[in-house]
Amino acid sequence: MRGSLNFRKALPHLTRVDPVLAEVIDKVGPRTIELRSGGTHFDALVRSIVYQQLSGKAAATIHGRVIALFDAEAPLPPQIAAAEHEVLRGAGLSNQKARYLRNLAEHTLNGSLPIESLHDLEDQEIIDALTQVKGIGRWSAQMFLMFRLGRPDVLPDLDLGVQKGMQIAYRMRKLPKPQKVLDIGAKWAPYRTIGSWYMWRVLELPAGTFKGPRPRKPA
């Protein structure tokens, strides 16, 4: 069953604390963020690794080939750990991604990655646990928090889409650096996931939507 992040409480807060974000919300409209809640946490992480730096269609094809290698009725981590490197490569994975999947399986099997109870941990604990796996960086861990677990207060400061959305909405001459993203988004807490999602939506609006001086908070 798919879930979604609740915008009901978030939008009044976000529009109150940030007039620029209020303008974005007004132009984009209220939405929901659908979560990728199918399968296991391990399945979601396998998908994340396969999809890195690939277009959606190509990634989906390779991901389907990888999953087809294994018995769907048996646990996936031991099957991946036991798979020959060339078998994984034969499904279309790069050398690097094949190693990443094996590393993920090994961390899961030896218990250093508490895969079944990740959802019980705090956000930073999850990031720390995931980033010990080769091929899962802070950005990937943040995407897992946002779109797998539905955590409401995640701000992916390294994300180029969020940076570009801020540049447009806040009328900046240059792309904001990660610290600037954090500074701007600080006021969105505890709903920084939803604020970030709206920055991505800015990129889908017609060019020139955000013209003139940026809105100011009423005195």
Steps between C-alpha positions, in 0.01 A plus 500: 500500500631839404500784749552873471635791702230710662495858370210611720710631789807584293356751255363752753835498679706535182291783359519684832877482552622556142326738256707372208399141566142624547519642146628167368225306677241738356627445144549123531198425716449246779622152414603177668831315495445133422733266686676198352373265766486176302737214575766500771750767602767285335304496174477880512875535549575260215279713278675817619844365408389371160330829409800721580609715204265327255188614319175355631437261210855361486512465878164322508618252238821417685322485834251251354782285365679500836188396692427229242832333587373396840229289661220739589384269780837499680678778694694721261812595704656150513425447132677821400792428733545157340459618141800500271621844403467425129142384549412839645692670221305294247179665616639834389660627821830680487795348685455761770128445550544123511750551784264744671216245502726232645621744766140584590419131532809436714422785740145371530604142568768582758261727690695824462202638307182440706288477188181372662491771768627804312161665535537492880814719492534878504578673170872550565535145629353374173737717296796372703390138455439528126812696407728225631389305191704568186286674242260659749594859576325765704276602209381141443437460872296820501291376206434180696387707799272714286344261251523164676440594863309823452710694748366859498810704589772414247680767294730355229742790480720329241212442259542698178124521444440654841784745440365599157147537637627733771702702251186563293247553781727722710625697196868417554769581246699190585417146598489487882767295671394222740540718810278767344238233428511398866474861613197572283331173587558529874173690546306219332563259790337268594373463141815538294419194289191673364684830452765313301235327291358840403846613386504208255156602375630852422699346214179375339338845483524719186813713468445850633245393761707662774576856391559820688608540861438203721211525745568635847343388824235748619618723786 
